[in-house]
Amino acid sequence: MHAPGFWNIILILAIVVLLFGGKKLPELGGAFGEALKNFKKSVKDVETSAANATQPPPQAQAQAPTMEPQKTLPPAQPQTQSQPSTESSAKPQA
């Protein structure tokens, strides 16, 4: 599809003038310009918030812990100690 030519644009403008009238066109143009400005502002805000969300705050970068290699522990050995008898821990009677 090709871009609209000069006469196509003139025809579209003539139809717009007939539909809305000469007095309404400046209001429509102002409203369209305001809407376009708000749209661009919103797009810019979304882009900056997305960029800020992907980057951690500068304080968090300075305090981020460094990754140290994990120390491996030897396997746990089962304890085979017997329970102390209650007879030896009893107090002698006087």
ABEGO torsion letter per residue (X at the ends): XBBBBAAAAAAAAAAAAAAAEAAAAAAAAAAAAAAAAAAAAAAAAAAAAAAAAABBBAAAAAABBBBBBBBBBBBBBBBABBBBBAAAABBBBX
